[in-house]
């Protein structure tokens, strides 16, 4: 008599976990319209001087096209 091997049991995936929790709406519905970006910038970066401007100022100062930073004259003690 032949001995039966025990069957290998496969782990069954829970298919219910993969079901979407969000209800889909048709693209023609009123709620599906695009209202544009949702995020607002926190800082207006256009007002901040860039590093490039700083380097251009340094180059202009080195070439003599722009007066350098005005400093108080050093007094010797």
C-alpha positions in Angstrom: 0.0 0.0 0.0 1.3 3.4 -1.0 1.7 6.0 1.7 0.0 9.4 1.0 2.2 12.5 1.5 0.6 15.2 3.6 -0.6 18.0 1.4 1.2 21.3 1.5 -1.1 24.0 2.7 -0.7 27.3 0.9 -1.3 30.6 2.7 -4.5 32.1 1.3 -4.2 35.8 0.7 -7.0 37.9 2.1 -8.5 39.4 -1.0 -10.8 41.6 1.0 -7.7 43.6 2.2 -7.0 44.7 -1.4 -10.5 46.1 -2.0 -10.5 49.9 -2.4 -12.0 51.8 0.4 -12.6 54.8 -1.9 -15.8 54.9 -3.9 -15.0 55.8 -7.6 -17.0 58.6 -9.2 -17.4 59.1 -12.9 -15.2 61.8 -14.5 -18.3 63.6 -15.7 -19.7 64.0 -12.2 -19.7 67.5 -10.6 -17.5 66.3 -7.7 -14.8 65.2 -10.1 -14.0 68.6 -11.5 -10.4 69.8 -11.2 -10.1 72.8 -9.0 -6.3 73.3 -9.5 -3.4 72.9 -7.0 -4.3 72.4 -3.4 -0.9 73.4 -1.9 0.0 77.0 -1.3 3.6 78.0 -1.2 4.7 79.0 2.4 7.5 81.3 1.4 7.8 83.6 -1.6 11.2 82.7 -2.8 11.3 85.4 -5.5 11.9 88.1 -2.8 15.0 86.3 -1.3 18.3 87.1 -3.0 19.9 84.1 -4.7 23.4 83.0 -4.3 24.1 83.9 -7.9 23.3 87.5 -7.2 25.8 87.5 -4.4 28.5 86.1 -6.6 27.7 88.6 -9.3 28.1 91.4 -6.7 31.4 90.0 -5.6 32.6 89.8 -9.2 31.5 93.4 -10.0 33.3 94.6 -6.8 36.5 92.7 -7.9 36.4 94.2 -11.4 35.8 97.7 -10.0 32.4 98.1 -11.6 30.7 98.4 -8.3 31.8 99.9 -5.1 32.4 97.4 -2.3 30.7 97.2 1.1 31.2 100.4 2.9 33.1 99.8 6.1 34.1 102.1 8.9 37.8 103.0 8.8 39.9 101.0 11.3 41.3 103.1 14.1 44.6 101.9 15.5 45.0 102.0 19.3 
